[in-house]
Amino acid sequence: MTSPQPYLAQMPVRGRIQRMQPRGLPIVNLGYNELPHGPSPAVRAALADAGTHANRYGSPFADGLRADLGARFGLDPDRIICGNGSEDLLDVIARVFARPGDEVLIPTFGYIQFALVANRQGATLVKAAERDLTTDPAALLAAVTPLTRVLFLANPNNPTGTMLSVPALEALVDAIPGHVVVVLDLAYGEFAGEGYCDAVHRLADARDNVVVTRTFSKAYGLAGVRVGWACAPAWMVPHLYAARAMGPVNALAQNAARVALAETDLLQARIEEVVSERARVTGVLTQYGVEVTPSHTNFLLVRPAGDDPARTEALVEYLFSEAGIVVNRTREAGLESWLRFSLGLPAQNDLLLDTVARFLENA
Ligand SMILES: Cc1ncc(COP(=O)(O)O)c(C=O)c1O
């Protein structure tokens, strides 16, 4: 062997927005499932305050944040582990449980990072069929083998926006053999209805093989700060720390997350805005004849009538060139005629709806 041999294939480095907007319009980025609101004044102050002590490391175990999370959600802080976004923790879990020869199980349209995580571990990815773009518990169960080590399941899921009810999840978790670690990703759980996250924590609490992951990136609007956390069975936590970097959550992020966690009224108001805009935009698009998957998140997965990827591509292009709107074109096998966009501010959503209407009139 004459040159270093990488285990991983290349990953292209992509700019967030690769092209100039042809009319010089401001970019409205609805491609990343982010919240449209900037951080609150208190969160900005927390970032600035922590910045004045940036010569010091933050708490490597995010002790204060874990204590706050435990108090807020009725969880044992010793079972909580924080990460650099929840994506970090997905990798951490896979590092502990999956190696080449092991199987990582996901639903066909499960969150794309699950596949990337499995690939980074050299594990075999197994995809179970879905029904109506929704996880099919029976198909997942049928796909479990003695080699299955981890089941990753996002509820609600990205990019589909669909989810399993708590009873359905409970039945699934009960039926999954005990050798499988079940990761219940609640990145969008706050948008899934009052009490959904709490109920998922309660069902995980009683089990030794279930991990719940959550994030400050979505409902809390702190995607750029990068804080995620997991609540794992007590026995598993030291293993997770063994697989995690020492200080992945920087001091500024810890401070910002603690303040954001305390702003419960603001969180509630933002969730309500998303839920109301979700219903409104879904209603208008449906009237236009656009197909919309039933979303429990802050984004919608939609397709123009006709199941025609070329028409979807034309709409994506039209939204960008006419209005500066960037959406996510998943291009995943089986989703070629769909596009996904986050719900923005009401005025941004209006712009999107008007632009879609013009596209449908003209095309
Ligand atoms: C389903 C799901 N899980 C996890 C994440 C990771 O989010 P973060 O690393 O920002 O916490 C995302 C981000 O889009 C997601 O869609």
The ligand as a Tripos MOL2 file, in Angstrom:
@<TRIPOS>MOLECULE
LIG
   16    16     1     0     0
SMALL
NO_CHARGES

@<TRIPOS>ATOM
      1 C1        -34.9070   14.2370   13.1770 C.3       1 LIG1
      2 C2        -33.7030   15.0360   13.5390 C.ar      1 LIG1
      3 N1        -32.9280   14.6100   14.5330 N.ar      1 LIG1
      4 C3        -31.8300   15.2820   14.9030 C.ar      1 LIG1
      5 C4        -31.4550   16.4270   14.2460 C.ar      1 LIG1
      6 C5        -30.1590   17.0610   14.6500 C.3       1 LIG1
      7 O1        -30.3290   18.3130   15.1590 O.3       1 LIG1
      8 P1        -29.2380   19.0080   16.0450 P.3       1 LIG1
      9 O2        -27.9310   18.3230   15.8370 O.co2     1 LIG1
     10 O3        -29.2290   20.4170   15.5800 O.co2     1 LIG1
     11 O4        -29.7270   18.8430   17.4550 O.co2     1 LIG1
     12 C6        -32.2310   16.9360   13.1940 C.ar      1 LIG1
     13 C7        -31.8430   18.1520   12.4750 C.2       1 LIG1
     14 O5        -32.3690   18.5520   11.4910 O.2       1 LIG1
     15 C8        -33.3800   16.2010   12.8230 C.ar      1 LIG1
     16 O6        -34.1320   16.5970   11.7930 O.3       1 LIG1
@<TRIPOS>BOND
     1     1     2 1
     2     2     3 ar
     3     2    15 ar
     4     3     4 ar
     5     4     5 ar
     6     5     6 1
     7     5    12 ar
     8     6     7 1
     9     7     8 1
    10     8     9 2
    11     8    10 1
    12     8    11 1
    13    12    13 1
    14    12    15 ar
    15    13    14 2
    16    15    16 1
@<TRIPOS>SUBSTRUCTURE
     1 LIG1         1 GROUP 0 **** ****
